[in-house]
Amino acid sequence: MAQDSSPLHMVDVRGQYAHIQSEIDEAVLNVVRSGQYINGPAVRDFTSALATWLGHSEEHPLHVVPCANGTDALQAALMALDLKPGDEVITPSFTFISTVEVIHLLRLTPVMVDVDPCTFTLDAAAVAMAVSPRTKAIMPVHLYGQCADMTALQAVADEHGLSLIEDTAQAIGSAWQGTDGQWGAAGTIGTIGTTSFFPSKNLGAYGDGGACFTRDAALAERLRMICNHGSRQRYQHEIIGMNSRLDSIQAAILGVKLPHLEGYNAARSEAADRYDALLGDHPMVSVPYRHPRSRHVFHQYTIKLNNKGEGPGLRDHVAAHLQAEGVPFGIYYPKPIHQQDAFSDVPGGTPKLPVTEDLTDRVLSLPMHTELTETQQRRVVDAVRGGLDSYI
Ligand SMILES: *Cc1c(COP(=O)(O)O)cnc(C)c1O
């Protein structure tokens, strides 16, 4: 059999660009030539196309508010809720730093709770236990491309009158099936959803970008003001805001890519199926659990290594083996947020989150992108198996 020696990538943004190069180049040049670099028509067009894509209709409007990146989107979402210093926001610790960082920046109190051992997303039972009279919001993260249990989280939110902010940075195109059987797009189910267009995300720009989603027209208006210095009318600042815009060039690129997103997510899902088939029988590996009520769009394909005993021994051994073989991999995330130095002085002290702490020792993400071939995946899996087999 001919050996495919094409380089392996964790993500392959250049390979993806090659398929749509002429459309992208034209869209970028159009912006450059138009001179409308800030809030130009490309931003409006992409924003309304994305709203439609996510399920906007006349009867059931969805508002999309673009901004500069996914971290700003989370910050704007919290600012829109008009919380008071010391108000508590319940969030996972098994996430990217942004989710917790913005809570702290706004002088709110992050209450980090544990995740579900199957989906690695926010555990609704742990959330319910953590609710206090100061709790104002829950911020689930749709990790790796799969939804947190929105039905259970919504129930907790409704019972206590809390807002629900969905961090959809990794899960655009995912969906959750409610008890009525209806599927809702990830990010459009809670009070506000946020996403990121960081290049490696499922809908990636060629730079930074982000957006907030909401079904609430008043909140949408507040979000728009917040992203524009708290202003509706030039030089009239009604509330404290920020300067957070989606760049016109990035919007033009995203406008070209959006019609491909369904195909991109399908390609990721097919690659995930192939990994499952190649690796699912190994006793030391758990392949990603797929919740029957969530569509998984595989931002990451993350395996869990079934270490004997505690500690990252097996995972680190396999990682070192992949490194030696020149096979890229990622560890999302190697250290939980609640154990980061930046959060060493959060009120209430460092919590104990056994599932989160265990996962940070066991997870390993394999190359996952839209250009991945079966031959490349066999090379990845051979190297993973080589690492497992050489572990004593
Ligand atoms: C990428 C990411 C963000 C931040 O997005 P940026 O656009 O890089 O600011 C926030 N939350 C999660 C879960 C992410 O994966």
Ligand as a Chemical Component Dictionary entry (heavy atoms), coordinates in Angstrom:
data_LIG
# 
_chem_comp.id                   LIG 
_chem_comp.type                 NON-POLYMER 
_chem_comp.pdbx_formal_charge   0 
_chem_comp.three_letter_code    LIG 
# 
loop_
_chem_comp_atom.comp_id 
_chem_comp_atom.atom_id 
_chem_comp_atom.alt_atom_id 
_chem_comp_atom.type_symbol 
_chem_comp_atom.charge 
_chem_comp_atom.model_Cartn_x 
_chem_comp_atom.model_Cartn_y 
_chem_comp_atom.model_Cartn_z 
_chem_comp_atom.pdbx_ordinal 
LIG C1 C1 C 0 -12.254 29.649 22.059 1  
LIG C2 C2 C 0 -13.097 29.725 23.268 2  
LIG C3 C3 C 0 -13.454 30.957 23.853 3  
LIG C4 C4 C 0 -12.842 32.268 23.472 4  
LIG O1 O1 O 0 -12.937 32.648 22.168 5  
LIG P1 P1 P 0 -11.958 33.813 21.603 6  
LIG O2 O2 O 0 -12.582 34.154 20.305 7  
LIG O3 O3 O 0 -10.596 33.203 21.466 8  
LIG O4 O4 O 0 -11.965 34.927 22.577 9  
LIG C5 C5 C 0 -14.329 30.942 24.913 10 
LIG N1 N1 N 0 -14.826 29.798 25.405 11 
LIG C6 C6 C 0 -14.479 28.601 24.893 12 
LIG C7 C7 C 0 -15.073 27.373 25.483 13 
LIG C8 C8 C 0 -13.590 28.513 23.825 14 
LIG O5 O5 O 0 -13.258 27.320 23.334 15 
# 
loop_
_chem_comp_bond.comp_id 
_chem_comp_bond.atom_id_1 
_chem_comp_bond.atom_id_2 
_chem_comp_bond.value_order 
_chem_comp_bond.pdbx_ordinal 
LIG C1 C2 SING 1  
LIG C2 C3 SING 2  
LIG C2 C8 DOUB 3  
LIG C3 C4 SING 4  
LIG C3 C5 DOUB 5  
LIG C4 O1 SING 6  
LIG O1 P1 SING 7  
LIG P1 O2 DOUB 8  
LIG P1 O3 SING 9  
LIG P1 O4 SING 10 
LIG C5 N1 SING 11 
LIG N1 C6 DOUB 12 
LIG C6 C7 SING 13 
LIG C6 C8 SING 14 
LIG C8 O5 SING 15 
# 
